[in-house]
Structure formats: structure tokens, C-alpha cells
Amino acid sequence: MTIRPSARLSALPGYPLAEIPTIKRRLIEAGMDVIDLGAGDNDTPPPAPVVAALRDALGNPALSKYGFQQGLPAFRKACSAYLERRFGQRFDPFTETLPLIGSKEGLAHLPYAVTNPGDVIVFPEPGYQAYIGGAILSGAEPMVYPLRADERFLLELDRLPDAVLRRTRLVYVNYPNNPTAAIAPLEYLERIVAVCRKYDILLAYDNAYCDLTYDGYVAPSIFEIPGARDVAVEFFSLSKSFSMTGWRLGWAAGRAELISALTRVKSYVDTGPFLALQRAGVVALDRAEELVAPIRQALAGRRDAAVAALRTAGFEVESPKAAMYLWVPLPAGVPSAPFTRRVLEEHGVVTLPGSSFGPAGEGYFRIALTVSPERLTEAVGRIGKALEAVQEADVAAGT
Ligand SMILES: Cc1ncc(COP(=O)(O)O)c(C=O)c1O
């Protein structure tokens, strides 16, 4: 039988991280010292009490059973308690929260619950790939909103034509943002909630980085905006805040009807996160303030080191107040994909070209703050050498 990819599969753009592991392995086998600043996968360990809780949980056979969508009641209660402590928002643990196998899973499954083929789904570009993936695979019509530096990388929904907004059922919004590290002022959130209410659009607020904030900045929940509960569902992740990327644990919060719709989709495609993980997740969430602090502090030190090194190397980069990325502008006329390819192949540093986040990401590359300040400084020094080489080649070519 000939396996033909479905039209929806064929419509997916290339995944930015897909090629990197193979190239990286080849370079390491050839003896190169590779520094990986590609995926947002911090090298700090998960908090020791969370690891200990998982170890204990593995000794309890009841936690090796199917979790189903209900999951571990204590985990839902911990999600709900965190939302109340952190944002002053009360959500019923059993009807208004839902455990996810990482927030990516919930973000990508959401369109199956709330859109029909042909409905428009708006998402930011550059942006996290789960949005376009969910939009295309569910048969909806994807609509890119290009984020721009002169709009502070904010997705200004009401700039889209009225006719498009009338057909739009879902918009993905993500602040603190990957990859630009932009943050959303409250007046912006009020504005986008108002547009969603006006046009009856569901706002999927991706808050994966809400606890990775610096310089005294505190990221809000969308639910802090009056009226947001009518139109929003919010996604949270334990991956980044607790260095638990591979564990696959997140959750969604929102109105009971929405949570129940997403639950129904998930009932047909998965059986919920591993219960032992949910038990460990309770420890993480209950002690979030204490356990995230060292990770946040480590990331702030990395940010400072990388920003200083980038500026020394001639890059004009801002010091972000949140997330774990630097979104670095390239000098005019330096395309991002060949540049990052050169940085990897010749200097052994993995970064992501802006263009891999969609055409609107061109002109930038992304650095993830995944290694120590010393390694970041070393990596940026190598990136600077690559930039010098490109610029010298341009001068030699008279361009
Ligand atoms: C903006 C954004 N949302 C969601 C996720 C997914 O996180 P999780 O590990 O919870 O699936 C990521 C991961 O990189 C991300 O950058």
C-alpha cells in the first residue's frame, strides 16, 4: 500500500527543531563542543522535593493505573489553589480545571473542541507551533497575525478586517511570549478581551511562562481582566517553571462548558497524565513560590550574561522581563536561516532562525537561556565571530 500523507498533514509547515538533533549528533561525533541554545529546555534539574515525590509515588501501585481525564483529585485541587494564591482567581477543581499531558497537548487539541472546518483560528507569528498545528490538523482555517517590534509584539486582534473577525472562533495569545519574550500590559489584555467579547471569539491564553519573570515584573492571568471568564481559557505548564519539560504535565482552567468540551476530545485521544506525575505536580504547585525562585534567579543571571555578551558582539538586543529567550535582531540583509546554520555547522552553537517561526520571524534569531552564564558567554562569542565573518564576506562581495 502506498502511504499518502493527508492534505492536512501536507499543509503543516516544517517543524523548527526537526533537523537539529541529527546535525548536532554529527558535529559531536566529529569532536565539536556543541552548545545547545535551541529548544526551551533549561539544563537546571527539577526541584529535589518534586523528584522525591515522584519516586515515592512510583512505589504506590494505585498511581500506576489509568488516570483518565479526572486524574488525581489532589492535582486539580493544587491547580485551583495555585490560581487562587497566585492570581486571586477561584476555579472549581473538578469542573473548571483539567490536567494535561503538557500544555502543548491541550493547546493543540482545543480546536477540535470548539471549531468547525472553515472557521478561522488566529495565532501569532512568530509563535509556538502547537497553535498552527492544532488549527491545520483540525481542519480550521489558520490566520497568521504577524507580530511586529513596533507594536511591542502584541497581537492586535482588531487590526484584522471585520469580515475575518466575524468568521473567527479562536485566537491564541501568549504572553510572556515565546519567542519574542514580549510581555502584555493589562490595558492590552483588556482590549483583546473586549474584541473577543464583541465577536464571540474564544481566547486561548497560553501562560506557560507566567512564573519566569524578572526585575520585579509579575505576569498576570487573563482571568484578572473583568469579563475574561466569558471568553477565555488559560493554559499552564509545569515544564518551564520547574524544569520538568520531559515529565509532560500542565493544565487548563476555564468555564465548565469549555473544560468539559476539551475533556471530551481528550477522552478519545489520551487517558490523562501519569498519576504519579500528578502526585509530584501537587508538591511543585503547592510550593511553587519557593521552588521556582532559584530557577528564576538562575535564568536572570543567564539573561544578564547573554545580553551583555550580545551587546559586546554588536547585536542590539533588549533585556527581556520574562520567559527564557532572547529574540535577537540581525543586521539588515543577514537572513536568519543561513546565519544560524553557519553558527551551528562552523561554531557548534544551536540557535533557532526567526524564519523557522514563520516568515514574520525573519530578521531575528532566538537564543534559549538553557546553559550557564559562562557557556552562554562562550556561545555568544562564537555567534559574534560568525557575524563578523558574514559581514566581512559582504564587504568583500561589495554588498
Ligand atoms: C509558548 C509555549 N506554550 C506552551 C509550551 C509547551 O509546554 P509544555 O511542555 O507544557 O507542553 C511551550 C514550550 O516550549 C511554549 O513555548
The ligand as an SDF file (V2000), in Angstrom:
LIG
                    3D

 16 16  0  0  0  0  0  0  0  0999 V2000
    4.5590   29.3670   24.4000 C   0  0  0  0  0  0  0  0  0  0  0  0
    4.6010   27.9420   24.8160 C   0  0  0  0  0  0  0  0  0  0  0  0
    3.4720   27.3400   25.1820 N   0  0  0  0  0  0  0  0  0  0  0  0
    3.4530   26.0540   25.5360 C   0  0  0  0  0  0  0  0  0  0  0  0
    4.6070   25.3070   25.5370 C   0  0  0  0  0  0  0  0  0  0  0  0
    4.5030   23.8450   25.8490 C   0  0  0  0  0  0  0  0  0  0  0  0
    4.8510   23.4960   27.0790 O   0  0  0  0  0  0  0  0  0  0  0  0
    4.5410   22.0310   27.6330 P   0  0  0  0  0  0  0  0  0  0  0  0
    5.8700   21.4460   27.9210 O   0  0  0  0  0  0  0  0  0  0  0  0
    3.6990   22.2850   28.8490 O   0  0  0  0  0  0  0  0  0  0  0  0
    3.7970   21.2660   26.6100 O   0  0  0  0  0  0  0  0  0  0  0  0
    5.8090   25.8830   25.1570 C   0  0  0  0  0  0  0  0  0  0  0  0
    7.0360   25.0760   25.0930 C   0  0  0  0  0  0  0  0  0  0  0  0
    8.0480   25.4710   24.5660 O   0  0  0  0  0  0  0  0  0  0  0  0
    5.8050   27.2400   24.7890 C   0  0  0  0  0  0  0  0  0  0  0  0
    6.9150   27.8620   24.4010 O   0  0  0  0  0  0  0  0  0  0  0  0
  1  2  1  0
  2  3  1  0
  2 15  2  0
  3  4  2  0
  4  5  1  0
  5  6  1  0
  5 12  2  0
  6  7  1  0
  7  8  1  0
  8  9  2  0
  8 10  1  0
  8 11  1  0
 12 13  1  0
 12 15  1  0
 13 14  2  0
 15 16  1  0
M  END
$$$$
